[in-house]
Amino acid sequence: MLTIGEVAKEVGINIGAIRFYERKGLLKPAARSEQNNRLYTDDDLSWLVFIKCLRETGMSVEDIKKYYDKVNEGTSTLPERTKLIENQKQKLLKDIEEKEAQLVHLEEKLKRYYRGENY
């Protein structure tokens, strides 16, 4: 079992984010120690790593909640979960394309500057 501080450090998020995810129902309520400190399992840690990944791809907390609810419903929801993740993947690929186009634009601007052009 890991403390909230250990989990936060391991995942790379702050303690407040973990508490927020619990309040929003994205994470089952943590077990408690005799001192009433939150304790987390390796499964909780893995799930938080995935939440962080989804958030970094731009998935909303609401959509993560939908996904989490489907996970808890069991394997019968695999098609729905697959669709949610596929949709997020497509959004991420579009974002990557846009970022690549922006990078090309910046590189072209730098080439002009290196040639001594003013614009």
ROLOTI-429629 format. One record per atom (N, C-alpha, C): atom name; residue number from 1; residue in three letters; z, y, x. Coordinates in pm, 1 decimal. Layout:
// residues N
{'CA', NUM, 'ala', {Z, Y, X}}
...
// end
This chain:
// residues 119
{'N', 1, 'met', {0.0, -118.4, 84.3}}
{'CA', 1, 'met', {0.0, 0.0, 0.0}}
{'C', 1, 'met', {0.0, 125.0, 89.0}}
{'N', 2, 'leu', {-75.3, 223.3, 45.4}}
{'CA', 2, 'leu', {-90.0, 346.8, 121.0}}
{'C', 2, 'leu', {-31.8, 463.6, 41.7}}
{'N', 3, 'thr', {24.3, 559.5, 112.6}}
{'CA', 3, 'thr', {75.6, 679.4, 46.9}}
{'C', 3, 'thr', {-41.4, 772.0, 15.3}}
{'N', 4, 'ile', {-16.0, 870.1, -68.0}}
{'CA', 4, 'ile', {-121.0, 964.7, -103.9}}
{'C', 4, 'ile', {-172.2, 1040.6, 18.7}}
{'N', 5, 'gly', {-83.1, 1071.9, 110.9}}
{'CA', 5, 'gly', {-123.4, 1141.0, 232.6}}
{'C', 5, 'gly', {-212.7, 1054.8, 320.0}}
{'N', 6, 'glu', {-178.9, 927.6, 330.9}}
{'CA', 6, 'glu', {-260.4, 836.0, 409.9}}
{'C', 6, 'glu', {-399.4, 819.5, 348.6}}
{'N', 7, 'val', {-401.8, 807.4, 217.0}}
{'CA', 7, 'val', {-530.0, 792.5, 147.1}}
{'C', 7, 'val', {-614.0, 918.7, 165.1}}
{'N', 8, 'ala', {-552.8, 1033.1, 147.0}}
{'CA', 8, 'ala', {-625.2, 1159.6, 161.3}}
{'C', 8, 'ala', {-687.6, 1169.8, 299.8}}
{'N', 9, 'lys', {-611.7, 1135.9, 400.8}}
{'CA', 9, 'lys', {-661.4, 1142.9, 538.4}}
{'C', 9, 'lys', {-774.0, 1043.3, 560.5}}
{'N', 10, 'glu', {-755.1, 923.2, 511.5}}
{'CA', 10, 'glu', {-855.2, 817.1, 530.6}}
{'C', 10, 'glu', {-987.3, 850.0, 461.0}}
{'N', 11, 'val', {-978.4, 904.4, 340.0}}
{'CA', 11, 'val', {-1098.6, 935.6, 261.9}}
{'C', 11, 'val', {-1161.2, 1067.6, 306.8}}
{'N', 12, 'gly', {-1077.3, 1159.0, 353.8}}
{'CA', 12, 'gly', {-1128.3, 1289.8, 393.9}}
{'C', 12, 'gly', {-1131.2, 1388.2, 279.3}}
{'N', 13, 'ile', {-1033.8, 1374.7, 189.5}}
{'CA', 13, 'ile', {-1018.3, 1469.8, 79.0}}
{'C', 13, 'ile', {-873.2, 1515.2, 77.9}}
{'N', 14, 'asn', {-844.6, 1619.0, 0.7}}
{'CA', 14, 'asn', {-706.1, 1664.7, -1.3}}
{'C', 14, 'asn', {-626.1, 1594.2, -111.2}}
{'N', 15, 'ile', {-496.4, 1602.6, -97.9}}
{'CA', 15, 'ile', {-405.2, 1537.3, -191.4}}
{'C', 15, 'ile', {-427.1, 1588.7, -333.4}}
{'N', 16, 'gly', {-453.0, 1716.7, -345.5}}
{'CA', 16, 'gly', {-477.5, 1775.4, -477.4}}
{'C', 16, 'gly', {-597.0, 1712.4, -546.9}}
{'N', 17, 'ala', {-699.9, 1677.7, -470.3}}
{'CA', 17, 'ala', {-818.5, 1613.5, -528.5}}
{'C', 17, 'ala', {-782.3, 1476.4, -585.4}}
{'N', 18, 'ile', {-698.6, 1403.2, -514.9}}
{'CA', 18, 'ile', {-657.7, 1271.1, -563.4}}
{'C', 18, 'ile', {-580.2, 1285.8, -693.8}}
{'N', 19, 'arg', {-487.7, 1378.4, -697.0}}
{'CA', 19, 'arg', {-412.2, 1402.7, -820.9}}
{'C', 19, 'arg', {-505.1, 1446.5, -934.2}}
{'N', 20, 'phe', {-602.6, 1531.5, -901.4}}
{'CA', 20, 'phe', {-701.3, 1577.4, -999.8}}
{'C', 20, 'phe', {-778.4, 1457.9, -1057.3}}
{'N', 21, 'tyr', {-825.2, 1368.4, -969.8}}
{'CA', 21, 'tyr', {-899.5, 1251.5, -1016.0}}
{'C', 21, 'tyr', {-813.0, 1163.1, -1105.2}}
{'N', 22, 'glu', {-685.9, 1151.9, -1073.8}}
{'CA', 22, 'glu', {-594.8, 1076.1, -1160.4}}
{'C', 22, 'glu', {-583.7, 1142.5, -1297.9}}
{'N', 23, 'arg', {-565.0, 1274.4, -1298.9}}
{'CA', 23, 'arg', {-552.0, 1346.8, -1426.8}}
{'C', 23, 'arg', {-677.7, 1335.1, -1511.9}}
{'N', 24, 'lys', {-793.0, 1334.6, -1447.1}}
{'CA', 24, 'lys', {-920.7, 1326.4, -1518.1}}
{'C', 24, 'lys', {-955.7, 1183.9, -1559.7}}
{'N', 25, 'gly', {-874.6, 1087.9, -1519.1}}
{'CA', 25, 'gly', {-899.3, 949.6, -1557.0}}
{'C', 25, 'gly', {-1003.0, 879.4, -1471.6}}
{'N', 26, 'leu', {-1028.6, 931.8, -1352.4}}
{'CA', 26, 'leu', {-1124.1, 868.8, -1260.7}}
{'C', 26, 'leu', {-1058.0, 765.2, -1171.4}}
{'N', 27, 'leu', {-928.0, 761.8, -1178.2}}
{'CA', 27, 'leu', {-850.2, 674.1, -1091.9}}
{'C', 27, 'leu', {-730.0, 629.3, -1173.5}}
{'N', 28, 'lys', {-704.6, 500.2, -1171.1}}
{'CA', 28, 'lys', {-589.0, 453.5, -1248.3}}
{'C', 28, 'lys', {-460.9, 513.1, -1189.8}}
{'N', 29, 'pro', {-361.7, 534.3, -1273.9}}
{'CA', 29, 'pro', {-235.8, 591.1, -1222.4}}
{'C', 29, 'pro', {-180.3, 505.1, -1109.0}}
{'N', 30, 'ala', {-136.2, 570.8, -1005.9}}
{'CA', 30, 'ala', {-87.2, 501.0, -887.3}}
{'C', 30, 'ala', {45.4, 432.4, -916.4}}
{'N', 31, 'ala', {66.1, 321.9, -845.4}}
{'CA', 31, 'ala', {197.7, 258.3, -846.7}}
{'C', 31, 'ala', {294.3, 356.0, -780.5}}
{'N', 32, 'arg', {420.6, 334.0, -801.7}}
{'CA', 32, 'arg', {521.5, 423.5, -744.0}}
{'C', 32, 'arg', {620.2, 345.2, -659.6}}
{'N', 33, 'ser', {662.6, 408.6, -551.2}}
{'CA', 33, 'ser', {766.0, 349.9, -464.8}}
{'C', 33, 'ser', {902.1, 373.6, -528.5}}
{'N', 34, 'glu', {1003.5, 318.8, -467.8}}
{'CA', 34, 'glu', {1140.3, 341.2, -516.6}}
{'C', 34, 'glu', {1176.5, 489.0, -511.5}}
{'N', 35, 'gln', {1113.7, 562.9, -420.9}}
{'CA', 35, 'gln', {1137.7, 707.3, -408.6}}
{'C', 35, 'gln', {1043.5, 786.9, -500.2}}
{'N', 36, 'asn', {968.0, 717.2, -585.7}}
{'CA', 36, 'asn', {874.7, 776.0, -681.2}}
{'C', 36, 'asn', {750.2, 837.0, -616.1}}
{'N', 37, 'asn', {719.0, 793.2, -494.6}}
{'CA', 37, 'asn', {597.3, 838.0, -428.1}}
{'C', 37, 'asn', {480.6, 752.3, -474.1}}
{'N', 38, 'arg', {363.8, 815.5, -487.8}}
{'CA', 38, 'arg', {243.7, 740.9, -525.3}}
{'C', 38, 'arg', {206.1, 642.7, -413.8}}
{'N', 39, 'leu', {163.0, 524.8, -456.3}}
{'CA', 39, 'leu', {117.3, 422.1, -362.7}}
{'C', 39, 'leu', {-18.4, 370.3, -409.6}}
{'N', 40, 'tyr', {-109.6, 353.0, -315.2}}
{'CA', 40, 'tyr', {-246.4, 314.8, -347.1}}
{'C', 40, 'tyr', {-285.3, 186.7, -275.0}}
{'N', 41, 'thr', {-374.5, 112.2, -337.0}}
{'CA', 41, 'thr', {-424.5, -12.7, -280.7}}
{'C', 41, 'thr', {-553.1, 13.7, -202.2}}
{'N', 42, 'asp', {-598.7, -89.1, -132.9}}
{'CA', 42, 'asp', {-727.3, -78.9, -63.6}}
{'C', 42, 'asp', {-841.3, -58.9, -163.4}}
{'N', 43, 'asp', {-828.8, -119.6, -281.5}}
{'CA', 43, 'asp', {-930.7, -98.7, -385.5}}
{'C', 43, 'asp', {-934.4, 47.4, -430.1}}
{'N', 44, 'asp', {-816.7, 107.9, -445.0}}
{'CA', 44, 'asp', {-810.9, 250.4, -479.9}}
{'C', 44, 'asp', {-879.3, 333.6, -371.5}}
{'N', 45, 'leu', {-852.1, 298.7, -247.9}}
{'CA', 45, 'leu', {-911.9, 369.4, -134.4}}
{'C', 45, 'leu', {-1064.8, 358.5, -140.0}}
{'N', 46, 'ser', {-1114.8, 238.5, -161.6}}
{'CA', 46, 'ser', {-1260.3, 218.1, -169.2}}
{'C', 46, 'ser', {-1321.8, 297.9, -283.4}}
{'N', 47, 'trp', {-1254.2, 298.7, -397.0}}
{'CA', 47, 'trp', {-1305.0, 373.3, -512.2}}
{'C', 47, 'trp', {-1307.4, 522.7, -482.4}}
{'N', 48, 'leu', {-1204.4, 573.7, -417.6}}
{'CA', 48, 'leu', {-1202.2, 715.8, -382.3}}
{'C', 48, 'leu', {-1312.3, 750.8, -283.2}}
{'N', 49, 'val', {-1342.6, 661.0, -191.5}}
{'CA', 49, 'val', {-1454.6, 683.5, -99.1}}
{'C', 49, 'val', {-1583.7, 695.7, -179.2}}
{'N', 50, 'phe', {-1600.1, 610.8, -281.9}}
{'CA', 50, 'phe', {-1720.5, 616.5, -363.9}}
{'C', 50, 'phe', {-1723.1, 742.9, -449.3}}
{'N', 51, 'ile', {-1608.7, 782.8, -504.2}}
{'CA', 51, 'ile', {-1602.4, 909.0, -579.1}}
{'C', 51, 'ile', {-1647.3, 1023.5, -489.1}}
{'N', 52, 'lys', {-1596.5, 1026.6, -367.4}}
{'CA', 52, 'lys', {-1634.1, 1132.4, -273.5}}
{'C', 52, 'lys', {-1785.0, 1130.9, -249.6}}
{'N', 53, 'cys', {-1841.2, 1012.4, -231.7}}
{'CA', 53, 'cys', {-1984.8, 999.6, -211.1}}
{'C', 53, 'cys', {-2060.2, 1055.4, -330.9}}
{'N', 54, 'leu', {-2020.1, 1016.0, -450.7}}
{'CA', 54, 'leu', {-2087.3, 1064.1, -571.5}}
{'C', 54, 'leu', {-2077.0, 1215.1, -584.6}}
{'N', 55, 'arg', {-1959.7, 1270.0, -557.6}}
{'CA', 55, 'arg', {-1941.5, 1415.9, -564.9}}
{'C', 55, 'arg', {-2031.1, 1485.8, -463.3}}
{'N', 56, 'glu', {-2041.5, 1429.2, -343.1}}
{'CA', 56, 'glu', {-2124.6, 1489.8, -239.2}}
{'C', 56, 'glu', {-2272.8, 1486.8, -275.5}}
{'N', 57, 'thr', {-2311.3, 1392.9, -361.8}}
{'CA', 57, 'thr', {-2450.2, 1389.4, -408.1}}
{'C', 57, 'thr', {-2472.6, 1484.3, -524.7}}
{'N', 58, 'gly', {-2364.5, 1546.1, -570.9}}
{'CA', 58, 'gly', {-2376.2, 1641.9, -679.6}}
{'C', 58, 'gly', {-2343.4, 1586.2, -816.9}}
{'N', 59, 'met', {-2297.3, 1463.1, -824.9}}
{'CA', 59, 'met', {-2263.6, 1407.1, -955.8}}
{'C', 59, 'met', {-2141.2, 1478.3, -1011.3}}
{'N', 60, 'ser', {-2146.7, 1507.9, -1138.7}}
{'CA', 60, 'ser', {-2035.8, 1578.8, -1203.7}}
{'C', 60, 'ser', {-1916.8, 1485.2, -1224.7}}
{'N', 61, 'val', {-1800.9, 1544.9, -1238.0}}
{'CA', 61, 'val', {-1679.6, 1468.3, -1266.5}}
{'C', 61, 'val', {-1697.4, 1393.7, -1398.7}}
{'N', 62, 'glu', {-1761.8, 1458.1, -1495.6}}
{'CA', 62, 'glu', {-1783.0, 1396.0, -1626.5}}
{'C', 62, 'glu', {-1869.5, 1270.6, -1614.2}}
{'N', 63, 'asp', {-1976.1, 1278.2, -1533.6}}
{'CA', 63, 'asp', {-2061.8, 1160.8, -1515.8}}
{'C', 63, 'asp', {-1992.0, 1051.0, -1436.6}}
{'N', 64, 'ile', {-1908.9, 1089.1, -1341.3}}
{'CA', 64, 'ile', {-1831.9, 988.3, -1268.3}}
{'C', 64, 'ile', {-1735.5, 919.1, -1363.9}}
{'N', 65, 'lys', {-1678.0, 994.7, -1454.8}}
{'CA', 65, 'lys', {-1587.5, 936.9, -1555.1}}
{'C', 65, 'lys', {-1663.1, 837.2, -1642.6}}
{'N', 66, 'lys', {-1784.1, 872.9, -1686.2}}
{'CA', 66, 'lys', {-1865.4, 779.8, -1765.4}}
{'C', 66, 'lys', {-1889.4, 651.4, -1687.1}}
{'N', 67, 'tyr', {-1925.2, 667.4, -1560.9}}
{'CA', 67, 'tyr', {-1950.5, 551.8, -1474.8}}
{'C', 67, 'tyr', {-1823.8, 466.6, -1463.0}}
{'N', 68, 'tyr', {-1711.7, 530.5, -1435.8}}
{'CA', 68, 'tyr', {-1584.2, 459.3, -1418.6}}
{'C', 68, 'tyr', {-1546.0, 384.5, -1545.9}}
{'N', 69, 'asp', {-1565.6, 447.5, -1659.7}}
{'CA', 69, 'asp', {-1535.7, 381.2, -1787.0}}
{'C', 69, 'asp', {-1622.8, 256.9, -1803.8}}
{'N', 70, 'lys', {-1749.4, 268.2, -1766.0}}
{'CA', 70, 'lys', {-1840.7, 153.5, -1774.8}}
{'C', 70, 'lys', {-1796.9, 42.0, -1680.0}}
{'N', 71, 'val', {-1752.8, 77.8, -1561.3}}
{'CA', 71, 'val', {-1702.7, -22.8, -1467.1}}
{'C', 71, 'val', {-1587.4, -99.6, -1531.2}}
{'N', 72, 'asn', {-1497.7, -27.4, -1594.3}}
{'CA', 72, 'asn', {-1380.2, -89.5, -1654.6}}
{'C', 72, 'asn', {-1413.5, -173.5, -1777.2}}
{'N', 73, 'glu', {-1531.5, -151.5, -1835.7}}
{'CA', 73, 'glu', {-1573.6, -233.0, -1949.8}}
{'C', 73, 'glu', {-1626.5, -369.3, -1906.7}}
{'N', 74, 'gly', {-1663.5, -382.8, -1780.6}}
{'CA', 74, 'gly', {-1706.7, -512.8, -1730.3}}
{'C', 74, 'gly', {-1854.5, -520.7, -1699.8}}
{'N', 75, 'thr', {-1895.9, -640.7, -1664.1}}
{'CA', 75, 'thr', {-2032.2, -661.7, -1616.6}}
{'C', 75, 'thr', {-2138.7, -640.6, -1723.9}}
{'N', 76, 'ser', {-2100.4, -642.3, -1849.5}}
{'CA', 76, 'ser', {-2199.5, -618.2, -1955.1}}
{'C', 76, 'ser', {-2259.3, -478.2, -1945.8}}
{'N', 77, 'thr', {-2194.1, -390.0, -1873.1}}
{'CA', 77, 'thr', {-2242.2, -251.4, -1859.8}}
{'C', 77, 'thr', {-2322.8, -229.7, -1732.2}}
{'N', 78, 'leu', {-2353.7, -335.4, -1660.2}}
{'CA', 78, 'leu', {-2430.5, -320.6, -1535.6}}
{'C', 78, 'leu', {-2561.4, -244.3, -1555.2}}
{'N', 79, 'pro', {-2638.4, -269.1, -1660.9}}
{'CA', 79, 'pro', {-2762.2, -191.4, -1677.5}}
{'C', 79, 'pro', {-2736.4, -41.2, -1692.1}}
{'N', 80, 'glu', {-2633.0, -5.0, -1765.8}}
{'CA', 80, 'glu', {-2600.7, 137.3, -1784.2}}
{'C', 80, 'glu', {-2553.7, 199.8, -1653.2}}
{'N', 81, 'arg', {-2472.8, 126.3, -1578.9}}
{'CA', 81, 'arg', {-2424.9, 177.3, -1450.8}}
{'C', 81, 'arg', {-2539.0, 191.5, -1352.2}}
{'N', 82, 'thr', {-2626.8, 93.9, -1352.4}}
{'CA', 82, 'thr', {-2743.5, 99.2, -1264.4}}
{'C', 82, 'thr', {-2825.3, 223.6, -1295.1}}
{'N', 83, 'lys', {-2844.5, 252.5, -1422.8}}
{'CA', 83, 'lys', {-2922.1, 370.4, -1462.8}}
{'C', 83, 'lys', {-2854.4, 499.2, -1415.4}}
{'N', 84, 'leu', {-2722.4, 508.7, -1431.0}}
{'CA', 84, 'leu', {-2649.7, 627.3, -1384.1}}
{'C', 84, 'leu', {-2668.6, 648.3, -1233.9}}
{'N', 85, 'ile', {-2657.0, 540.2, -1157.4}}
{'CA', 85, 'ile', {-2670.5, 551.8, -1011.9}}
{'C', 85, 'ile', {-2815.8, 579.8, -974.0}}
{'N', 86, 'glu', {-2910.1, 515.2, -1041.1}}
{'CA', 86, 'glu', {-3052.0, 542.5, -1014.2}}
{'C', 86, 'glu', {-3085.7, 688.9, -1041.8}}
{'N', 87, 'asn', {-3035.3, 742.1, -1153.3}}
{'CA', 87, 'asn', {-3059.4, 883.0, -1186.1}}
{'C', 87, 'asn', {-3003.7, 974.7, -1078.2}}
{'N', 88, 'gln', {-2884.5, 943.6, -1029.6}}
{'CA', 88, 'gln', {-2823.9, 1024.9, -924.9}}
{'C', 88, 'gln', {-2903.0, 1014.0, -795.7}}
{'N', 89, 'lys', {-2951.5, 894.3, -767.9}}
{'CA', 89, 'lys', {-3034.2, 873.6, -648.5}}
{'C', 89, 'lys', {-3160.0, 960.3, -655.9}}
{'N', 90, 'gln', {-3223.6, 964.7, -772.4}}
{'CA', 90, 'gln', {-3345.3, 1044.9, -788.3}}
{'C', 90, 'gln', {-3315.1, 1193.7, -770.3}}
{'N', 91, 'lys', {-3202.3, 1239.4, -824.9}}
{'CA', 91, 'lys', {-3162.2, 1379.6, -805.7}}
{'C', 91, 'lys', {-3141.0, 1409.5, -658.2}}
{'N', 92, 'leu', {-3076.6, 1317.2, -589.3}}
{'CA', 92, 'leu', {-3050.3, 1335.5, -446.4}}
{'C', 92, 'leu', {-3181.0, 1339.8, -367.6}}
{'N', 93, 'leu', {-3274.1, 1250.7, -399.8}}
{'CA', 93, 'leu', {-3403.5, 1251.4, -331.5}}
{'C', 93, 'leu', {-3477.4, 1382.3, -354.3}}
{'N', 94, 'lys', {-3468.4, 1436.5, -475.2}}
{'CA', 94, 'lys', {-3530.9, 1565.6, -504.0}}
{'C', 94, 'lys', {-3464.3, 1676.4, -421.9}}
{'N', 95, 'asp', {-3331.7, 1672.2, -415.5}}
{'CA', 95, 'asp', {-3258.5, 1770.7, -334.4}}
{'C', 95, 'asp', {-3300.2, 1761.8, -187.7}}
{'N', 96, 'ile', {-3316.5, 1640.1, -138.2}}
{'CA', 96, 'ile', {-3357.2, 1621.5, 1.2}}
{'C', 96, 'ile', {-3496.0, 1680.2, 24.1}}
{'N', 97, 'glu', {-3587.0, 1655.7, -69.1}}
{'CA', 97, 'glu', {-3721.6, 1713.8, -58.7}}
{'C', 97, 'glu', {-3715.7, 1865.6, -52.5}}
{'N', 98, 'glu', {-3634.3, 1924.3, -139.2}}
{'CA', 98, 'glu', {-3620.9, 2070.3, -141.1}}
{'C', 98, 'glu', {-3563.0, 2121.0, -9.7}}
{'N', 99, 'lys', {-3463.4, 2052.9, 41.6}}
{'CA', 99, 'lys', {-3402.4, 2093.1, 169.2}}
{'C', 99, 'lys', {-3502.1, 2079.7, 283.5}}
{'N', 100, 'glu', {-3582.6, 1974.3, 280.9}}
{'CA', 100, 'glu', {-3683.6, 1957.5, 385.2}}
{'C', 100, 'glu', {-3785.5, 2070.4, 380.2}}
{'N', 101, 'ala', {-3826.1, 2110.5, 259.7}}
{'CA', 101, 'ala', {-3920.7, 2222.5, 245.5}}
{'C', 101, 'ala', {-3857.9, 2351.6, 297.0}}
{'N', 102, 'gln', {-3730.2, 2372.3, 269.8}}
{'CA', 102, 'gln', {-3660.6, 2490.8, 319.2}}
{'C', 102, 'gln', {-3653.3, 2488.7, 471.3}}
{'N', 103, 'leu', {-3629.7, 2370.0, 527.7}}
{'CA', 103, 'leu', {-3623.3, 2356.3, 673.0}}
{'C', 103, 'leu', {-3758.3, 2390.7, 736.1}}
{'N', 104, 'val', {-3865.7, 2343.8, 676.6}}
{'CA', 104, 'val', {-3999.7, 2375.6, 727.4}}
{'C', 104, 'val', {-4020.9, 2527.0, 725.2}}
{'N', 105, 'his', {-3980.0, 2590.3, 616.2}}
{'CA', 105, 'his', {-3995.2, 2735.4, 604.4}}
{'C', 105, 'his', {-3918.5, 2808.0, 716.1}}
{'N', 106, 'leu', {-3796.2, 2765.3, 740.1}}
{'CA', 106, 'leu', {-3715.9, 2826.8, 846.6}}
{'C', 106, 'leu', {-3778.6, 2802.9, 984.1}}
{'N', 107, 'glu', {-3828.7, 2683.6, 1005.5}}
{'CA', 107, 'glu', {-3891.6, 2653.9, 1134.3}}
{'C', 107, 'glu', {-4015.0, 2741.4, 1156.2}}
{'N', 108, 'glu', {-4094.2, 2762.9, 1051.9}}
{'CA', 108, 'glu', {-4211.5, 2850.0, 1062.5}}
{'C', 108, 'glu', {-4169.3, 2993.5, 1095.0}}
{'N', 109, 'lys', {-4063.6, 3038.9, 1031.0}}
{'CA', 109, 'lys', {-4013.7, 3173.7, 1058.5}}
{'C', 109, 'lys', {-3970.1, 3184.6, 1204.5}}
{'N', 110, 'leu', {-3898.7, 3085.6, 1253.5}}
{'CA', 110, 'leu', {-3854.0, 3088.0, 1392.9}}
{'C', 110, 'leu', {-3971.9, 3087.6, 1489.8}}
{'N', 111, 'lys', {-4075.6, 3011.5, 1459.9}}
{'CA', 111, 'lys', {-4194.9, 3010.7, 1546.2}}
{'C', 111, 'lys', {-4253.9, 3150.1, 1557.3}}
{'N', 112, 'arg', {-4260.0, 3221.7, 1445.1}}
{'CA', 112, 'arg', {-4311.9, 3359.4, 1447.6}}
{'C', 112, 'arg', {-4224.9, 3448.3, 1535.7}}
{'N', 113, 'tyr', {-4095.6, 3434.8, 1520.3}}
{'CA', 113, 'tyr', {-4004.5, 3516.9, 1599.7}}
{'C', 113, 'tyr', {-4018.3, 3484.3, 1748.6}}
{'N', 114, 'tyr', {-4032.4, 3354.8, 1782.4}}
{'CA', 114, 'tyr', {-4047.6, 3316.6, 1921.9}}
{'C', 114, 'tyr', {-4176.9, 3370.7, 1981.4}}
{'N', 115, 'arg', {-4277.2, 3391.4, 1896.4}}
{'CA', 115, 'arg', {-4403.1, 3449.9, 1942.4}}
{'C', 115, 'arg', {-4395.0, 3603.4, 1948.3}}
{'N', 116, 'gly', {-4282.0, 3656.2, 1907.6}}
{'CA', 116, 'gly', {-4262.4, 3801.2, 1912.9}}
{'C', 116, 'gly', {-4307.6, 3874.5, 1788.0}}
{'N', 117, 'glu', {-4339.1, 3801.4, 1682.6}}
{'CA', 117, 'glu', {-4378.2, 3866.2, 1557.1}}
{'C', 117, 'glu', {-4253.0, 3917.7, 1487.8}}
{'N', 118, 'asn', {-4271.2, 4023.4, 1411.4}}
{'CA', 118, 'asn', {-4157.8, 4090.9, 1351.9}}
{'C', 118, 'asn', {-4128.3, 4045.9, 1208.2}}
{'N', 119, 'tyr', {-4208.4, 3962.7, 1151.2}}
{'CA', 119, 'tyr', {-4186.2, 3922.4, 1011.0}}
{'C', 119, 'tyr', {-4174.6, 3775.4, 994.7}}
// end
